Amino acid sequence: MTANPIRTRFAPSPTGAQHVGNARTYLVSWLLARSRGGEIRLRIEDIDSPRIKPGAMEQALADLRWLGLDWDGEPVVQTHRLPLYEAALDELKRQELVYPCTCTRSDIAAAASAPHAEHEGPVYPGTCANRSAADAGQLVVPFAWRFRVSTSPNFEDEFAGPQRIDLKQLGGDFVVWKNTGTPAYQLAVVVDDAEMKISHVVRGDDLLPSTPRQILLDRALDLPVPTFAHLPLVVGEDGRRLAKRHGDTRLSALRDGGMKPEALVGLLAWSCGWLENVRPITPRELLPRFDLATIPRTPFVLTAAQLRQIGYP
């Protein structure tokens, strides 16, 4: 073990079931750490309370165990860590890097100067940007806290390569604290990754636009910036991300249908270029075969025929 070992994380959200796409990302994250003598931490991202599904957290842990993916230490639960997020928000207020925003989604969408960015919604027009943090004390309507975007940091992604994303054209000033009184994803994940000493973040490339936002927060809070590796998604035969229209790809459904975990791991390993043919294999057996560079740069198209081939009725 090196003095500063690599540390990745699993971060399931109990807003729904884990599916084959999640499993592929978890497998890569586990192999990246274990192949370098590192650690994996587990975090339950449950701050989106209105969408939390009862039993989803326990199901996610069962899915990871079924796949043969272990983790180090006790699971970290976001709703148990609110004081950490509040302290980070206070620091952003002190630096005047955030301001209270009373705009609703319909307000922003209706703004004439709000062009739409794909998957990100309209660009925030800066309606409330003239406010200071202290102005929050005068507001009598619900408000969120927005981070002032003054620059768009470029970054080198360990898988996807150099990234240049213009935040001014992709959402603009972003919410770090919701008007419900809870932290937004961007702030919570930055605080968590730093506190948990996560060195490498492996996730789907749909989250690439989040990365420059998180780098801005890391810099503002004087936190280390992790190394990112964004992977192509698993999609259905129509090229769209996995959903109910593609059949049941939940890990719990595959398990209940009699599929062996080694069979699914073999399919995922083949999709990443680590096996010449689809065959059963365990995550630990993949350690000497793991290579981030062999993963195709295009989404993995999951078909019903492939699932039948590995034992799904």
ChimeraX commands (.cxc) that place a marker at each C-alpha (Angstrom):
marker #1 position 0.00,0.00,0.00 radius 0.5
marker #1 position 1.35,3.41,-0.96 radius 0.5
marker #1 position 1.42,6.37,1.40 radius 0.5
marker #1 position -1.45,8.01,-0.51 radius 0.5
marker #1 position -3.48,5.10,-1.90 radius 0.5
marker #1 position -6.10,5.55,-4.57 radius 0.5
marker #1 position -9.61,5.70,-3.16 radius 0.5
marker #1 position -12.80,5.46,-5.23 radius 0.5
marker #1 position -16.41,5.29,-4.13 radius 0.5
marker #1 position -19.80,3.78,-4.82 radius 0.5
marker #1 position -22.53,6.42,-4.52 radius 0.5
marker #1 position -25.96,4.87,-5.12 radius 0.5
marker #1 position -29.03,7.06,-4.74 radius 0.5
marker #1 position -32.06,5.35,-3.16 radius 0.5
marker #1 position -34.42,7.14,-5.53 radius 0.5
marker #1 position -34.78,3.98,-7.60 radius 0.5
marker #1 position -33.41,0.54,-8.33 radius 0.5
marker #1 position -29.84,-0.12,-9.48 radius 0.5
marker #1 position -29.62,-1.38,-13.05 radius 0.5
marker #1 position -27.07,-2.83,-15.46 radius 0.5
marker #1 position -25.63,0.61,-16.24 radius 0.5
marker #1 position -24.95,1.23,-12.56 radius 0.5
marker #1 position -23.33,-2.19,-12.27 radius 0.5
marker #1 position -20.88,-1.43,-15.09 radius 0.5
marker #1 position -19.77,1.81,-13.44 radius 0.5
marker #1 position -19.46,0.15,-10.03 radius 0.5
marker #1 position -17.37,-2.65,-11.52 radius 0.5
marker #1 position -14.94,-0.20,-13.15 radius 0.5
marker #1 position -14.68,1.86,-9.95 radius 0.5
marker #1 position -13.99,-1.27,-7.87 radius 0.5
marker #1 position -11.37,-2.60,-10.30 radius 0.5
marker #1 position -9.63,0.78,-10.60 radius 0.5
marker #1 position -9.10,0.88,-6.85 radius 0.5
marker #1 position -8.40,-2.78,-6.15 radius 0.5
marker #1 position -6.00,-3.16,-9.10 radius 0.5
marker #1 position -3.84,-0.39,-7.59 radius 0.5
marker #1 position -4.02,-1.60,-4.01 radius 0.5
marker #1 position -6.53,1.08,-3.09 radius 0.5
marker #1 position -9.82,1.41,-1.23 radius 0.5
marker #1 position -13.51,1.82,-2.09 radius 0.5
marker #1 position -15.92,3.72,0.12 radius 0.5
marker #1 position -19.71,3.53,0.02 radius 0.5
marker #1 position -21.93,6.61,0.21 radius 0.5
marker #1 position -25.72,6.66,0.15 radius 0.5
marker #1 position -26.83,9.84,-1.61 radius 0.5
marker #1 position -30.23,10.29,0.03 radius 0.5
marker #1 position -30.62,14.08,0.31 radius 0.5
marker #1 position -33.29,14.11,-2.44 radius 0.5
marker #1 position -35.84,13.11,0.18 radius 0.5
marker #1 position -39.12,13.51,-1.79 radius 0.5
marker #1 position -37.93,10.93,-4.32 radius 0.5
marker #1 position -36.46,8.37,-1.92 radius 0.5
marker #1 position -37.97,4.91,-2.36 radius 0.5
marker #1 position -38.50,2.82,0.81 radius 0.5
marker #1 position -36.09,-0.10,0.89 radius 0.5
marker #1 position -33.99,1.21,-2.01 radius 0.5
marker #1 position -30.89,1.68,0.13 radius 0.5
marker #1 position -30.99,-1.90,1.41 radius 0.5
marker #1 position -31.60,-3.10,-2.14 radius 0.5
marker #1 position -28.53,-1.21,-3.42 radius 0.5
marker #1 position -26.31,-2.84,-0.79 radius 0.5
marker #1 position -27.72,-6.26,-1.69 radius 0.5
marker #1 position -27.02,-5.58,-5.38 radius 0.5
marker #1 position -23.37,-4.71,-4.69 radius 0.5
marker #1 position -22.89,-7.81,-2.56 radius 0.5
marker #1 position -24.53,-9.96,-5.21 radius 0.5
marker #1 position -22.10,-8.65,-7.83 radius 0.5
marker #1 position -19.18,-9.49,-5.55 radius 0.5
marker #1 position -18.16,-5.87,-4.99 radius 0.5
marker #1 position -17.03,-5.12,-1.43 radius 0.5
marker #1 position -16.18,-1.77,0.15 radius 0.5
marker #1 position -14.08,-0.43,3.00 radius 0.5
marker #1 position -15.45,1.04,6.20 radius 0.5
marker #1 position -19.02,1.77,7.17 radius 0.5
marker #1 position -21.47,3.25,4.65 radius 0.5
marker #1 position -21.74,7.05,4.76 radius 0.5
marker #1 position -25.28,8.47,4.62 radius 0.5
marker #1 position -25.72,12.02,3.36 radius 0.5
marker #1 position -28.71,12.88,5.53 radius 0.5
marker #1 position -26.49,12.25,8.58 radius 0.5
marker #1 position -24.00,14.88,7.41 radius 0.5
marker #1 position -26.03,18.08,7.11 radius 0.5
marker #1 position -23.75,20.10,9.46 radius 0.5
marker #1 position -20.84,19.56,7.03 radius 0.5
marker #1 position -22.86,20.97,4.13 radius 0.5
marker #1 position -24.12,23.88,6.23 radius 0.5
marker #1 position -20.53,24.80,7.14 radius 0.5
marker #1 position -19.54,24.76,3.46 radius 0.5
marker #1 position -22.49,26.98,2.56 radius 0.5
marker #1 position -21.54,29.42,5.33 radius 0.5
marker #1 position -18.03,29.66,3.89 radius 0.5
marker #1 position -19.41,30.39,0.42 radius 0.5
marker #1 position -21.63,33.10,1.93 radius 0.5
marker #1 position -18.63,34.61,3.73 radius 0.5
marker #1 position -16.80,34.90,0.41 radius 0.5
marker #1 position -19.93,36.29,-1.33 radius 0.5
marker #1 position -19.69,33.47,-3.83 radius 0.5
marker #1 position -23.37,32.63,-3.45 radius 0.5
marker #1 position -26.54,34.71,-3.42 radius 0.5
marker #1 position -30.18,34.06,-2.48 radius 0.5
marker #1 position -32.36,33.39,-5.53 radius 0.5
marker #1 position -36.16,33.56,-5.47 radius 0.5
marker #1 position -36.65,32.60,-9.13 radius 0.5
marker #1 position -38.87,29.64,-9.92 radius 0.5
marker #1 position -38.23,27.25,-12.79 radius 0.5
marker #1 position -41.02,28.87,-14.76 radius 0.5
marker #1 position -39.46,32.31,-14.15 radius 0.5
marker #1 position -36.17,31.13,-15.59 radius 0.5
marker #1 position -37.76,29.34,-18.54 radius 0.5
marker #1 position -39.79,32.44,-19.37 radius 0.5
marker #1 position -36.77,34.78,-19.39 radius 0.5
marker #1 position -36.17,36.04,-22.91 radius 0.5
marker #1 position -32.41,35.72,-22.53 radius 0.5
marker #1 position -32.52,32.09,-21.37 radius 0.5
marker #1 position -31.44,29.77,-24.21 radius 0.5
marker #1 position -31.82,26.07,-23.57 radius 0.5
marker #1 position -28.87,23.72,-23.22 radius 0.5
marker #1 position -29.48,20.04,-23.90 radius 0.5
marker #1 position -30.18,18.05,-20.68 radius 0.5
marker #1 position -29.45,21.14,-18.58 radius 0.5
marker #1 position -32.51,23.32,-19.06 radius 0.5
marker #1 position -32.32,27.08,-19.63 radius 0.5
marker #1 position -29.32,29.20,-18.72 radius 0.5
marker #1 position -29.97,31.18,-15.54 radius 0.5
marker #1 position -30.34,34.83,-16.63 radius 0.5
marker #1 position -28.84,36.34,-13.47 radius 0.5
marker #1 position -32.08,37.87,-12.21 radius 0.5
marker #1 position -31.05,37.72,-8.54 radius 0.5
marker #1 position -27.28,37.99,-9.01 radius 0.5
marker #1 position -27.17,41.57,-7.72 radius 0.5
marker #1 position -28.08,40.38,-4.22 radius 0.5
marker #1 position -25.55,39.89,-1.45 radius 0.5
marker #1 position -25.60,37.00,1.00 radius 0.5
marker #1 position -26.94,39.32,3.70 radius 0.5
marker #1 position -30.00,40.11,1.60 radius 0.5
marker #1 position -31.36,36.67,2.51 radius 0.5
marker #1 position -32.45,38.09,5.85 radius 0.5
marker #1 position -34.89,40.45,4.13 radius 0.5
marker #1 position -36.64,37.84,1.98 radius 0.5
marker #1 position -40.09,36.61,2.94 radius 0.5
marker #1 position -40.48,34.02,0.15 radius 0.5
marker #1 position -38.59,30.73,-0.25 radius 0.5
marker #1 position -35.19,31.06,-1.89 radius 0.5
marker #1 position -32.31,28.91,-3.06 radius 0.5
marker #1 position -28.59,29.74,-2.96 radius 0.5
marker #1 position -26.83,30.07,-6.32 radius 0.5
marker #1 position -23.09,29.96,-6.92 radius 0.5
marker #1 position -21.63,32.79,-8.98 radius 0.5
marker #1 position -19.99,31.31,-12.09 radius 0.5
marker #1 position -17.15,33.61,-13.11 radius 0.5
marker #1 position -15.08,31.08,-15.07 radius 0.5
marker #1 position -15.29,27.59,-16.54 radius 0.5
marker #1 position -12.30,25.51,-15.48 radius 0.5
marker #1 position -10.91,23.07,-18.03 radius 0.5
marker #1 position -9.88,19.66,-16.77 radius 0.5
marker #1 position -8.24,16.44,-17.88 radius 0.5
marker #1 position -10.51,13.42,-17.59 radius 0.5
marker #1 position -8.62,10.16,-17.02 radius 0.5
marker #1 position -10.85,8.38,-19.54 radius 0.5
marker #1 position -12.51,11.04,-21.71 radius 0.5
marker #1 position -9.42,13.24,-22.11 radius 0.5
marker #1 position -9.24,17.08,-22.13 radius 0.5
marker #1 position -12.56,18.77,-21.35 radius 0.5
marker #1 position -13.63,22.34,-22.09 radius 0.5
marker #1 position -17.18,23.06,-20.96 radius 0.5
marker #1 position -18.55,26.60,-21.00 radius 0.5
marker #1 position -20.73,26.92,-17.89 radius 0.5
marker #1 position -21.97,30.31,-19.07 radius 0.5
marker #1 position -23.71,28.46,-21.90 radius 0.5
marker #1 position -24.65,25.44,-19.81 radius 0.5
marker #1 position -26.89,26.60,-17.01 radius 0.5
marker #1 position -24.88,29.58,-15.76 radius 0.5
marker #1 position -25.00,30.28,-12.01 radius 0.5
marker #1 position -26.05,27.01,-10.36 radius 0.5
marker #1 position -27.95,26.06,-7.22 radius 0.5
marker #1 position -25.92,24.75,-4.27 radius 0.5
marker #1 position -28.71,24.90,-1.69 radius 0.5
marker #1 position -32.36,24.28,-2.53 radius 0.5
marker #1 position -35.31,26.36,-1.37 radius 0.5
marker #1 position -36.44,23.34,0.64 radius 0.5
marker #1 position -33.55,23.95,3.03 radius 0.5
marker #1 position -31.39,21.04,1.86 radius 0.5
marker #1 position -28.07,20.95,-0.02 radius 0.5
marker #1 position -28.07,20.43,-3.76 radius 0.5
marker #1 position -26.13,17.56,-5.33 radius 0.5
marker #1 position -23.21,19.71,-6.47 radius 0.5
marker #1 position -22.33,20.99,-2.99 radius 0.5
marker #1 position -22.98,17.74,-1.12 radius 0.5
marker #1 position -20.85,15.60,-3.43 radius 0.5
marker #1 position -17.90,18.02,-3.26 radius 0.5
marker #1 position -17.96,18.12,0.54 radius 0.5
marker #1 position -18.37,14.35,0.77 radius 0.5
marker #1 position -15.60,13.45,-1.67 radius 0.5
marker #1 position -13.14,15.70,0.15 radius 0.5
marker #1 position -14.11,14.53,3.65 radius 0.5
marker #1 position -13.99,10.88,2.56 radius 0.5
marker #1 position -10.60,11.47,0.85 radius 0.5
marker #1 position -11.84,10.22,-2.52 radius 0.5
marker #1 position -8.97,10.47,-5.01 radius 0.5
marker #1 position -10.75,9.15,-8.13 radius 0.5
marker #1 position -14.39,9.58,-9.18 radius 0.5
marker #1 position -15.71,7.07,-11.73 radius 0.5
marker #1 position -19.15,7.84,-13.15 radius 0.5
marker #1 position -21.22,8.10,-16.33 radius 0.5
marker #1 position -20.39,10.74,-18.91 radius 0.5
marker #1 position -23.84,12.26,-18.48 radius 0.5
marker #1 position -22.28,13.92,-15.42 radius 0.5
marker #1 position -19.44,15.59,-17.34 radius 0.5
marker #1 position -21.18,19.02,-17.11 radius 0.5
marker #1 position -21.20,18.70,-13.32 radius 0.5
marker #1 position -17.43,18.46,-13.13 radius 0.5
marker #1 position -16.40,22.08,-13.79 radius 0.5
marker #1 position -19.05,23.17,-11.27 radius 0.5
marker #1 position -17.58,20.84,-8.67 radius 0.5
marker #1 position -14.06,22.04,-9.44 radius 0.5
marker #1 position -15.21,25.62,-8.83 radius 0.5
marker #1 position -16.61,24.57,-5.45 radius 0.5
marker #1 position -13.44,22.64,-4.58 radius 0.5
marker #1 position -11.35,25.73,-5.28 radius 0.5
marker #1 position -13.68,28.05,-3.38 radius 0.5
marker #1 position -13.64,25.77,-0.33 radius 0.5
marker #1 position -9.89,25.05,-0.61 radius 0.5
marker #1 position -10.52,21.34,-1.14 radius 0.5
marker #1 position -8.51,18.88,-3.25 radius 0.5
marker #1 position -9.86,18.20,-6.74 radius 0.5
marker #1 position -10.20,14.46,-7.39 radius 0.5
marker #1 position -9.26,12.77,-10.64 radius 0.5
marker #1 position -12.35,12.11,-12.78 radius 0.5
marker #1 position -13.08,9.26,-15.17 radius 0.5
marker #1 position -16.37,9.59,-17.06 radius 0.5
marker #1 position -17.51,6.46,-18.89 radius 0.5
marker #1 position -19.96,6.07,-21.77 radius 0.5
marker #1 position -23.42,5.01,-20.63 radius 0.5
marker #1 position -25.17,1.69,-21.11 radius 0.5
marker #1 position -28.06,2.30,-23.52 radius 0.5
marker #1 position -30.92,0.34,-25.02 radius 0.5
marker #1 position -31.21,-0.82,-28.59 radius 0.5
marker #1 position -32.75,2.53,-29.53 radius 0.5
marker #1 position -29.62,4.32,-28.35 radius 0.5
marker #1 position -31.34,5.94,-25.37 radius 0.5
marker #1 position -30.32,5.50,-21.73 radius 0.5
marker #1 position -31.80,2.49,-19.97 radius 0.5
marker #1 position -35.45,2.86,-18.93 radius 0.5
marker #1 position -38.58,0.76,-18.52 radius 0.5
marker #1 position -39.15,0.84,-22.28 radius 0.5
marker #1 position -36.09,-1.42,-22.64 radius 0.5
marker #1 position -37.48,-4.11,-20.36 radius 0.5
marker #1 position -36.52,-4.81,-16.78 radius 0.5
marker #1 position -32.77,-4.28,-16.38 radius 0.5
marker #1 position -32.86,-3.87,-12.60 radius 0.5
marker #1 position -30.20,-5.94,-10.87 radius 0.5
marker #1 position -32.80,-7.26,-8.43 radius 0.5
marker #1 position -34.94,-8.47,-11.35 radius 0.5
marker #1 position -31.97,-10.21,-12.98 radius 0.5
marker #1 position -31.14,-11.89,-9.69 radius 0.5
marker #1 position -34.74,-12.94,-9.08 radius 0.5
marker #1 position -34.86,-14.27,-12.64 radius 0.5
marker #1 position -32.08,-16.72,-11.83 radius 0.5
marker #1 position -29.11,-14.97,-13.40 radius 0.5
marker #1 position -25.75,-15.72,-11.82 radius 0.5
marker #1 position -23.68,-12.66,-10.91 radius 0.5
marker #1 position -20.62,-14.08,-12.66 radius 0.5
marker #1 position -22.63,-14.17,-15.89 radius 0.5
marker #1 position -23.48,-10.48,-15.69 radius 0.5
marker #1 position -19.93,-9.55,-14.68 radius 0.5
marker #1 position -18.71,-11.51,-17.72 radius 0.5
marker #1 position -20.99,-9.57,-20.04 radius 0.5
marker #1 position -19.85,-6.26,-18.56 radius 0.5
marker #1 position -16.19,-7.30,-18.75 radius 0.5
marker #1 position -16.64,-8.21,-22.42 radius 0.5
marker #1 position -18.27,-4.82,-23.04 radius 0.5
marker #1 position -15.15,-3.18,-21.57 radius 0.5
marker #1 position -12.74,-5.15,-23.75 radius 0.5
marker #1 position -11.34,-7.35,-20.98 radius 0.5
marker #1 position -12.70,-10.65,-22.36 radius 0.5
marker #1 position -12.71,-11.88,-25.95 radius 0.5
marker #1 position -15.98,-13.70,-25.41 radius 0.5
marker #1 position -18.83,-13.43,-22.93 radius 0.5
marker #1 position -18.24,-15.97,-20.16 radius 0.5
marker #1 position -18.81,-16.13,-16.40 radius 0.5
marker #1 position -16.11,-14.48,-14.29 radius 0.5
marker #1 position -15.81,-12.84,-10.88 radius 0.5
marker #1 position -14.64,-9.26,-10.27 radius 0.5
marker #1 position -11.55,-10.54,-8.46 radius 0.5
marker #1 position -10.61,-12.71,-11.44 radius 0.5
marker #1 position -10.71,-9.57,-13.59 radius 0.5
marker #1 position -8.02,-7.74,-11.61 radius 0.5
marker #1 position -5.10,-8.76,-13.86 radius 0.5
marker #1 position -7.19,-7.96,-16.96 radius 0.5
marker #1 position -8.36,-4.51,-15.92 radius 0.5
marker #1 position -7.36,-1.67,-18.23 radius 0.5
marker #1 position -9.28,1.59,-18.40 radius 0.5
marker #1 position -7.91,2.28,-21.89 radius 0.5
marker #1 position -9.63,-0.73,-23.48 radius 0.5
marker #1 position -13.15,0.48,-22.68 radius 0.5
marker #1 position -14.84,1.58,-25.92 radius 0.5
marker #1 position -15.45,5.31,-26.33 radius 0.5
marker #1 position -19.04,4.76,-27.42 radius 0.5
marker #1 position -22.06,3.73,-25.30 radius 0.5
marker #1 position -22.55,0.02,-24.67 radius 0.5
marker #1 position -25.77,-1.12,-26.34 radius 0.5
marker #1 position -27.49,-3.68,-24.12 radius 0.5
marker #1 position -29.85,-6.01,-25.98 radius 0.5
marker #1 position -32.49,-8.49,-24.88 radius 0.5
marker #1 position -30.56,-11.19,-26.76 radius 0.5
marker #1 position -27.46,-10.54,-24.66 radius 0.5
marker #1 position -29.44,-10.87,-21.44 radius 0.5
marker #1 position -30.99,-14.12,-22.64 radius 0.5
marker #1 position -27.53,-15.37,-23.54 radius 0.5
marker #1 position -26.37,-14.98,-19.93 radius 0.5
marker #1 position -29.42,-16.58,-18.36 radius 0.5
marker #1 position -32.23,-14.02,-18.13 radius 0.5
marker #1 position -35.59,-15.48,-19.18 radius 0.5
marker link #1:1,2 radius 0.2
marker link #1:2,3 radius 0.2
marker link #1:3,4 radius 0.2
marker link #1:4,5 radius 0.2
marker link #1:5,6 radius 0.2
marker link #1:6,7 radius 0.2
marker link #1:7,8 radius 0.2
marker link #1:8,9 radius 0.2
marker link #1:9,10 radius 0.2
marker link #1:10,11 radius 0.2
marker link #1:11,12 radius 0.2
marker link #1:12,13 radius 0.2
marker link #1:13,14 radius 0.2
marker link #1:14,15 radius 0.2
marker link #1:15,16 radius 0.2
marker link #1:16,17 radius 0.2
marker link #1:17,18 radius 0.2
marker link #1:18,19 radius 0.2
marker link #1:19,20 radius 0.2
marker link #1:20,21 radius 0.2
marker link #1:21,22 radius 0.2
marker link #1:22,23 radius 0.2
marker link #1:23,24 radius 0.2
marker link #1:24,25 radius 0.2
marker link #1:25,26 radius 0.2
marker link #1:26,27 radius 0.2
marker link #1:27,28 radius 0.2
marker link #1:28,29 radius 0.2
marker link #1:29,30 radius 0.2
marker link #1:30,31 radius 0.2
marker link #1:31,32 radius 0.2
marker link #1:32,33 radius 0.2
marker link #1:33,34 radius 0.2
marker link #1:34,35 radius 0.2
marker link #1:35,36 radius 0.2
marker link #1:36,37 radius 0.2
marker link #1:37,38 radius 0.2
marker link #1:38,39 radius 0.2
marker link #1:39,40 radius 0.2
marker link #1:40,41 radius 0.2
marker link #1:41,42 radius 0.2
marker link #1:42,43 radius 0.2
marker link #1:43,44 radius 0.2
marker link #1:44,45 radius 0.2
marker link #1:45,46 radius 0.2
marker link #1:46,47 radius 0.2
marker link #1:47,48 radius 0.2
marker link #1:48,49 radius 0.2
marker link #1:49,50 radius 0.2
marker link #1:50,51 radius 0.2
marker link #1:51,52 radius 0.2
marker link #1:52,53 radius 0.2
marker link #1:53,54 radius 0.2
marker link #1:54,55 radius 0.2
marker link #1:55,56 radius 0.2
marker link #1:56,57 radius 0.2
marker link #1:57,58 radius 0.2
marker link #1:58,59 radius 0.2
marker link #1:59,60 radius 0.2
marker link #1:60,61 radius 0.2
marker link #1:61,62 radius 0.2
marker link #1:62,63 radius 0.2
marker link #1:63,64 radius 0.2
marker link #1:64,65 radius 0.2
marker link #1:65,66 radius 0.2
marker link #1:66,67 radius 0.2
marker link #1:67,68 radius 0.2
marker link #1:68,69 radius 0.2
marker link #1:69,70 radius 0.2
marker link #1:70,71 radius 0.2
marker link #1:71,72 radius 0.2
marker link #1:72,73 radius 0.2
marker link #1:73,74 radius 0.2
marker link #1:74,75 radius 0.2
marker link #1:75,76 radius 0.2
marker link #1:76,77 radius 0.2
marker link #1:77,78 radius 0.2
marker link #1:78,79 radius 0.2
marker link #1:79,80 radius 0.2
marker link #1:80,81 radius 0.2
marker link #1:81,82 radius 0.2
marker link #1:82,83 radius 0.2
marker link #1:83,84 radius 0.2
marker link #1:84,85 radius 0.2
marker link #1:85,86 radius 0.2
marker link #1:86,87 radius 0.2
marker link #1:87,88 radius 0.2
marker link #1:88,89 radius 0.2
marker link #1:89,90 radius 0.2
marker link #1:90,91 radius 0.2
marker link #1:91,92 radius 0.2
marker link #1:92,93 radius 0.2
marker link #1:93,94 radius 0.2
marker link #1:94,95 radius 0.2
marker link #1:95,96 radius 0.2
marker link #1:96,97 radius 0.2
marker link #1:97,98 radius 0.2
marker link #1:98,99 radius 0.2
marker link #1:99,100 radius 0.2
marker link #1:100,101 radius 0.2
marker link #1:101,102 radius 0.2
marker link #1:102,103 radius 0.2
marker link #1:103,104 radius 0.2
marker link #1:104,105 radius 0.2
marker link #1:105,106 radius 0.2
marker link #1:106,107 radius 0.2
marker link #1:107,108 radius 0.2
marker link #1:108,109 radius 0.2
marker link #1:109,110 radius 0.2
marker link #1:110,111 radius 0.2
marker link #1:111,112 radius 0.2
marker link #1:112,113 radius 0.2
marker link #1:113,114 radius 0.2
marker link #1:114,115 radius 0.2
marker link #1:115,116 radius 0.2
marker link #1:116,117 radius 0.2
marker link #1:117,118 radius 0.2
marker link #1:118,119 radius 0.2
marker link #1:119,120 radius 0.2
marker link #1:120,121 radius 0.2
marker link #1:121,122 radius 0.2
marker link #1:122,123 radius 0.2
marker link #1:123,124 radius 0.2
marker link #1:124,125 radius 0.2
marker link #1:125,126 radius 0.2
marker link #1:126,127 radius 0.2
marker link #1:127,128 radius 0.2
marker link #1:128,129 radius 0.2
marker link #1:129,130 radius 0.2
marker link #1:130,131 radius 0.2
marker link #1:131,132 radius 0.2
marker link #1:132,133 radius 0.2
marker link #1:133,134 radius 0.2
marker link #1:134,135 radius 0.2
marker link #1:135,136 radius 0.2
marker link #1:136,137 radius 0.2
marker link #1:137,138 radius 0.2
marker link #1:138,139 radius 0.2
marker link #1:139,140 radius 0.2
marker link #1:140,141 radius 0.2
marker link #1:141,142 radius 0.2
marker link #1:142,143 radius 0.2
marker link #1:143,144 radius 0.2
marker link #1:144,145 radius 0.2
marker link #1:145,146 radius 0.2
marker link #1:146,147 radius 0.2
marker link #1:147,148 radius 0.2
marker link #1:148,149 radius 0.2
marker link #1:149,150 radius 0.2
marker link #1:150,151 radius 0.2
marker link #1:151,152 radius 0.2
marker link #1:152,153 radius 0.2
marker link #1:153,154 radius 0.2
marker link #1:154,155 radius 0.2
marker link #1:155,156 radius 0.2
marker link #1:156,157 radius 0.2
marker link #1:157,158 radius 0.2
marker link #1:158,159 radius 0.2
marker link #1:159,160 radius 0.2
marker link #1:160,161 radius 0.2
marker link #1:161,162 radius 0.2
marker link #1:162,163 radius 0.2
marker link #1:163,164 radius 0.2
marker link #1:164,165 radius 0.2
marker link #1:165,166 radius 0.2
marker link #1:166,167 radius 0.2
marker link #1:167,168 radius 0.2
marker link #1:168,169 radius 0.2
marker link #1:169,170 radius 0.2
marker link #1:170,171 radius 0.2
marker link #1:171,172 radius 0.2
marker link #1:172,173 radius 0.2
marker link #1:173,174 radius 0.2
marker link #1:174,175 radius 0.2
marker link #1:175,176 radius 0.2
marker link #1:176,177 radius 0.2
marker link #1:177,178 radius 0.2
marker link #1:178,179 radius 0.2
marker link #1:179,180 radius 0.2
marker link #1:180,181 radius 0.2
marker link #1:181,182 radius 0.2
marker link #1:182,183 radius 0.2
marker link #1:183,184 radius 0.2
marker link #1:184,185 radius 0.2
marker link #1:185,186 radius 0.2
marker link #1:186,187 radius 0.2
marker link #1:187,188 radius 0.2
marker link #1:188,189 radius 0.2
marker link #1:189,190 radius 0.2
marker link #1:190,191 radius 0.2
marker link #1:191,192 radius 0.2
marker link #1:192,193 radius 0.2
marker link #1:193,194 radius 0.2
marker link #1:194,195 radius 0.2
marker link #1:195,196 radius 0.2
marker link #1:196,197 radius 0.2
marker link #1:197,198 radius 0.2
marker link #1:198,199 radius 0.2
marker link #1:199,200 radius 0.2
marker link #1:200,201 radius 0.2
marker link #1:201,202 radius 0.2
marker link #1:202,203 radius 0.2
marker link #1:203,204 radius 0.2
marker link #1:204,205 radius 0.2
marker link #1:205,206 radius 0.2
marker link #1:206,207 radius 0.2
marker link #1:207,208 radius 0.2
marker link #1:208,209 radius 0.2
marker link #1:209,210 radius 0.2
marker link #1:210,211 radius 0.2
marker link #1:211,212 radius 0.2
marker link #1:212,213 radius 0.2
marker link #1:213,214 radius 0.2
marker link #1:214,215 radius 0.2
marker link #1:215,216 radius 0.2
marker link #1:216,217 radius 0.2
marker link #1:217,218 radius 0.2
marker link #1:218,219 radius 0.2
marker link #1:219,220 radius 0.2
marker link #1:220,221 radius 0.2
marker link #1:221,222 radius 0.2
marker link #1:222,223 radius 0.2
marker link #1:223,224 radius 0.2
marker link #1:224,225 radius 0.2
marker link #1:225,226 radius 0.2
marker link #1:226,227 radius 0.2
marker link #1:227,228 radius 0.2
marker link #1:228,229 radius 0.2
marker link #1:229,230 radius 0.2
marker link #1:230,231 radius 0.2
marker link #1:231,232 radius 0.2
marker link #1:232,233 radius 0.2
marker link #1:233,234 radius 0.2
marker link #1:234,235 radius 0.2
marker link #1:235,236 radius 0.2
marker link #1:236,237 radius 0.2
marker link #1:237,238 radius 0.2
marker link #1:238,239 radius 0.2
marker link #1:239,240 radius 0.2
marker link #1:240,241 radius 0.2
marker link #1:241,242 radius 0.2
marker link #1:242,243 radius 0.2
marker link #1:243,244 radius 0.2
marker link #1:244,245 radius 0.2
marker link #1:245,246 radius 0.2
marker link #1:246,247 radius 0.2
marker link #1:247,248 radius 0.2
marker link #1:248,249 radius 0.2
marker link #1:249,250 radius 0.2
marker link #1:250,251 radius 0.2
marker link #1:251,252 radius 0.2
marker link #1:252,253 radius 0.2
marker link #1:253,254 radius 0.2
marker link #1:254,255 radius 0.2
marker link #1:255,256 radius 0.2
marker link #1:256,257 radius 0.2
marker link #1:257,258 radius 0.2
marker link #1:258,259 radius 0.2
marker link #1:259,260 radius 0.2
marker link #1:260,261 radius 0.2
marker link #1:261,262 radius 0.2
marker link #1:262,263 radius 0.2
marker link #1:263,264 radius 0.2
marker link #1:264,265 radius 0.2
marker link #1:265,266 radius 0.2
marker link #1:266,267 radius 0.2
marker link #1:267,268 radius 0.2
marker link #1:268,269 radius 0.2
marker link #1:269,270 radius 0.2
marker link #1:270,271 radius 0.2
marker link #1:271,272 radius 0.2
marker link #1:272,273 radius 0.2
marker link #1:273,274 radius 0.2
marker link #1:274,275 radius 0.2
marker link #1:275,276 radius 0.2
marker link #1:276,277 radius 0.2
marker link #1:277,278 radius 0.2
marker link #1:278,279 radius 0.2
marker link #1:279,280 radius 0.2
marker link #1:280,281 radius 0.2
marker link #1:281,282 radius 0.2
marker link #1:282,283 radius 0.2
marker link #1:283,284 radius 0.2
marker link #1:284,285 radius 0.2
marker link #1:285,286 radius 0.2
marker link #1:286,287 radius 0.2
marker link #1:287,288 radius 0.2
marker link #1:288,289 radius 0.2
marker link #1:289,290 radius 0.2
marker link #1:290,291 radius 0.2
marker link #1:291,292 radius 0.2
marker link #1:292,293 radius 0.2
marker link #1:293,294 radius 0.2
marker link #1:294,295 radius 0.2
marker link #1:295,296 radius 0.2
marker link #1:296,297 radius 0.2
marker link #1:297,298 radius 0.2
marker link #1:298,299 radius 0.2
marker link #1:299,300 radius 0.2
marker link #1:300,301 radius 0.2
marker link #1:301,302 radius 0.2
marker link #1:302,303 radius 0.2
marker link #1:303,304 radius 0.2
marker link #1:304,305 radius 0.2
marker link #1:305,306 radius 0.2
marker link #1:306,307 radius 0.2
marker link #1:307,308 radius 0.2
marker link #1:308,309 radius 0.2
marker link #1:309,310 radius 0.2
marker link #1:310,311 radius 0.2
marker link #1:311,312 radius 0.2
marker link #1:312,313 radius 0.2
view
